[in-house]
């Protein structure tokens, strides 16, 4: 049995000024994969707002788990439109930083 584990982390910040108003945002993502599955942790924070955190867990087959992760029965859930929109915004932001959009 393999004890393979993989961890990755990414972070980016953006800021802009429009009509004298400055806005800034900071985003992070960490991904930890092991034999039990994958945990993805997203954080975001806009000017002066509290940090928002979203944690998603996936089984070894890639299906998203929801429910009580502390010993309770987890359920499999389809990715929602809100999740897809979030991923698209993050991808767009990465593309902007890399000069692709």
ZAMARGU-4260 file (C-alpha; in steps of 0.2 Angstrom, whole numbers, plus 5000, padded with zeros to 4 digits):
<rodrens>
0) 5000/5000/5000 | 5007/5017/4995 | 5008/5032/5007 | 5008/5044/4993 | 5003/5062/4998
5) 5003/5078/4987 | 5001/5096/4993 | 5000/5112/4982 | 4997/5130/4987 | 4994/5145/4976
10) 4990/5163/4981 | 4987/5179/4972 | 4982/5197/4975 | 4974/5210/4964 | 4971/5229/4966
15) 4963/5242/4956 | 4958/5261/4957 | 4943/5268/4948 | 4936/5285/4951 | 4947/5287/4966
20) 4941/5271/4974 | 4954/5258/4978 | 4949/5240/4979 | 4960/5225/4983 | 4957/5206/4985
25) 4968/5192/4990 | 4965/5173/4986 | 4973/5157/4991 | 4970/5139/4987 | 4978/5124/4994
30) 4976/5106/4989 | 4981/5091/4999 | 4979/5073/4991 | 4982/5057/5000 | 4975/5039/4999
35) 4958/5045/5008 | 4955/5058/4994 | 4958/5077/4991 | 4954/5092/5002 | 4954/5109/4993
40) 4954/5125/5004 | 4950/5142/4995 | 4951/5158/5005 | 4947/5175/4999 | 4947/5193/5006
45) 4942/5210/5000 | 4946/5227/5007 | 4943/5226/5026 | 4931/5212/5025 | 4933/5196/5035
50) 4942/5181/5027 | 4930/5169/5018 | 4935/5151/5018 | 4928/5136/5008 | 4933/5119/5011
55) 4929/5105/4998 | 4933/5087/5001 | 4933/5073/4987 | 4934/5054/4988 | 4948/5045/4979
60) 4937/5044/4964 | 4935/5063/4963 | 4917/5064/4969 | 4913/5079/4981 | 4909/5074/4999
65) 4897/5085/5009 | 4890/5083/5027 | 4898/5080/5043 | 4917/5077/5040 | 4920/5073/5059
70) 4914/5055/5059 | 4897/5057/5052 | 4890/5050/5036 | 4896/5060/5021 | 4886/5062/5005
75) 4891/5064/4987 | 4886/5081/4979 | 4886/5087/4961 | 4896/5103/4958 | 4884/5118/4959
80) 4883/5133/4947 | 4890/5144/4960 | 4906/5132/4961 | 4908/5133/4943 | 4906/5152/4942
85) 4919/5153/4956 | 4931/5142/4947 | 4929/5152/4931 | 4932/5169/4940 | 4948/5161/4947
90) 4954/5155/4930 | 4950/5172/4923 | 4960/5180/4936 | 4975/5169/4933 | 4974/5172/4914
95) 4974/5191/4918 | 4990/5189/4928 | 4998/5179/4915 | 4993/5191/4901 | 4981/5180/4893
100) 4965/5190/4895
</rodrens>
